[in-house]
Amino acid sequence: MSRPPIDLRSDTVTRPTPAMRRAMAEAPVGDDVYREDPTVNALEARAAAWLGKESALFTPSGTMANQIAVGVHCRPGDELICAATSHVYVWEAGGIARLWGVTPRTFPGDGGLLTLAEIEDAVRPPDDPHTPNTRLVTLENTHNRGGGRVHPIAEVLAIAAWARDRGLALHLDGARLVNAVVASGVPAERWAEPFDTVSICFSKGLGAPVGSALAGSAETIAGARRLRKLLGGGMRQAGAIAAAALHALDNHVERIAEDHANARILAEAFAAAPGLALEFPTETNLVWATVDPELGTAADVAAVLKARGVLVSALGGQTLRACTHLDVSREDAERAAAEIRAIDPEAVAGRSRSL
Ligand SMILES: *Cc1c(COP(=O)(O)O)cnc(C)c1O
């Protein structure tokens, strides 16, 4: 008999629950480009309230929400400050340059968590015609490539105060803000407060099939709505998918704590397995581990785990990522952890030899 694999590759692989599908089927809808979809309107109001902002915009993806944010804050020739490992810079197809003519100024951060100390001299002289115009600071909380860790709030507030003083705009990529909220106990609106715009994602830990939102002032979001149309993101009876996001906000926020507990079970297994080590402490639902070259490559280890019914991502020669989410139960996490602890170095070596 074969059980379905335990899919830890990403927190985007979830399927809508039966209750979520019912909510989607029953949602009242209208044409959202005419602003006549009651479910989208309800979701946008809900997202704005959750984040303590005036207004919010439903977008098809987190990438579009982030790119719209860059577009509303920046003009061609502007520069944005972000972590070298940030999604907006690395994983959005170069959109900041292609779409908006914006150049990035990147810093390593503490595993991608920017510190004020490293950026405080980064603002270009405004009256120097040689330089780009420093315009925007983008933070990412939790930081994916930083092990899904929570950006310490004191550092966020210090960076925000510094940016305000210099007239810079601030955007938060909060694709996993809900994980930061649950892990820290700090409410979403407090995390969002210092930022002009905040993006959140419904199709990660919250388990909706599609969608993100961008929140900010009414004026900023009016501009964002125009850019969403420009990018082809104006949707019609989008209430059918917005209903899933509303259902997730109603039902899937508190349970994120289970994902975090399950991730700790996996983290302990990675830490205990010979030849594997945690790259970062595990604070939320992401586990990043490094593979000792003596054992093999990350791809070899992922292949051995796959043969044992556990899917993880090889995201670099020696780097593995495992994510917990709505479709990973405690029992799944324990079974996956047992397989990770039992990784057979001979099997990994055999993979390398057979290549
Ligand atoms: C997933 C993710 C996004 C958005 O991704 P989409 O796949 O476009 O929805 C943005 N930022 C971070 C940090 C992410 O992990």
The ligand as a Gaussian input file, in Angstrom:
#p B3LYP/6-31G(d) Opt

LIG

0 1
 C        5.156000      33.761000      -1.625000
 C        5.694000      35.081000      -1.308000
 C        5.240000      36.229000      -1.971000
 C        4.189000      36.229000      -3.053000
 O        4.184000      35.156000      -3.856000
 P        3.049000      34.792000      -4.922000
 O        3.446000      33.403000      -5.250000
 O        3.207000      35.733000      -6.037000
 O        1.711000      34.895000      -4.258000
 C        5.768000      37.441000      -1.592000
 N        6.680000      37.517000      -0.616000
 C        7.125000      36.458000       0.056000
 C        8.099000      36.630000       1.170000
 C        6.663000      35.188000      -0.274000
 O        7.125000      34.126000       0.385000

